[in-house]
Amino acid sequence: MFNFRCAVCILFFTFSLDKVDLLENGLARTPPMGWMSWGYYMCGTKCEPGDDKCLDESLIMSVADAFYNEGYQEAGYEYIIIDDCWSEMQRDERGRLVADKKRFPRGMKFLGDYIHSKGLKFGMYTNVAPVTCMQYPGSYSYLKKDADTFAEWGVDYLKVDGCFVSEEILNESYIKLGKHLNNTGRPIVFSCSWPYYIQYIINKSPDYVQVAKYCNLWRNFHDIQTTWPSARGVLQYYESNYQLFSKYHGPGHWNDPDMLIIGTGALTHSQSRIQLAVMAMLSAPLLLSCNMKRITPYEKQLLQNMDLIAIAQDPLGIMAEPYDVIPGISSWMKPHLPRKGDLYPSYSFAFVNLNKNDAHGYIDLKRFSFNATDGYTVLDVFTGQYFLNVTPTDRIEVTVKGEDVTLYSLFPL
């Protein structure tokens, strides 16, 4: 059951994490936004004529072009991240990683420069084992060398997997690699899979104090698949684990529910709304994984909804809390900026109906001790319309269609 924090308490929320020794590289003060290759392209190495899922230089350049030309960059999407399967199968004579010479003929420094020329940021992937999850060269025994190499290539974001290693190596290597990245002098966002492998492979409880100390963001759960049941299961997992995950979540240190699968053809319009709305409410990273040329006009409009992105990128970085307000509805509440007079924050409410039938109900503002004396104006985030003014003692009637979401933001008057 939801226990509402008073407005004054909310003002100090970000400071209540001082019991956690946070990573202080100054990065990822809001959740990263961008594109990652794995979810849709996976290990796309065949690259035959007509192959729709080829992971190569032209693909990465086309994503940079799409971000630059089609409004994604202005909306906040900035990281373009190459996942596994990008390298040759052997290191060079100096022990350095080498980009696949056929698929990335001009190398990773060229791609980094191209991405940077658009005002965007470049991300890459490695694993803390001797090989990656797909059996390409990993960074075990090469942590410093690889950190230096990534920095030389202009990498701004590094996703680090944890396949095929022991608990001891997981607990040591992420810390060592993070320190080596910081020592390069280049600002590199550090994305860890550390807690996932501790929980699901080692079968122990992750030490999130340590994870939050050394990582900017971290994976807690299984890879998302390009299906609605998978996306739905991820959202339900974060709902059920809110009490644990929210303790370590905030500017510079984020829980990562994995990629958005909007644009893959796997979701209906309403399912796309659900995934994006809940991810925004969670203050989760928003990383697309799709063919950018196949995003529909509606999906593009949804992904560039600035009222929704404002919720996702709110500087307070508070992870929305689930609570019961309508039977059968997954409901979330999130305080965020702007504040009125440094006392009265704004709030967003998401009402997620995972059932097939419509649901009807109301939200009773008295239950949450809203206290902006002049009341609130209510924005329907998906339509962009302000449709109601309310007092702290009012009810807001809510109807949520089957397998859909209603998302309202309330701003103090």
Secondary structure, DSSP 8 states (H G I E B T S, - for coil): ------HHHHHTGGGGGGGS----SS--SS--EEEESHHHHSS-----TT-S---SHHHHHHHHHHHHHSSHHHHT--EEE--SS-B-SS--TTS---B-TTTSTTHHHHHHHHHHHTT-EEEEEEESSSB-TTSSB--TT-HHHHHHHHHHTT--EEEEE-TT--HHHHHHHHHHHHHHHHHTTS--EEEE-HHHHHHHTS-S---HHHHHHH-SEEE-S----SSHHHHHHHHHHHHHTHHHHGGG-BTTBEEE---B-TTTT-S-HHHHHHHHHHHHHTT--EEE-S-GGG--HHHHHHHT-HHHHHHHT-TT----EEE-SSTT-EEEEEEEEEEETTTEEEEEEEEEE-SSS-EEEEEEGGGGT---TT-EEEEETTTTEEEEEE-TT-EEEEEE-TTEEEEEEEEE-
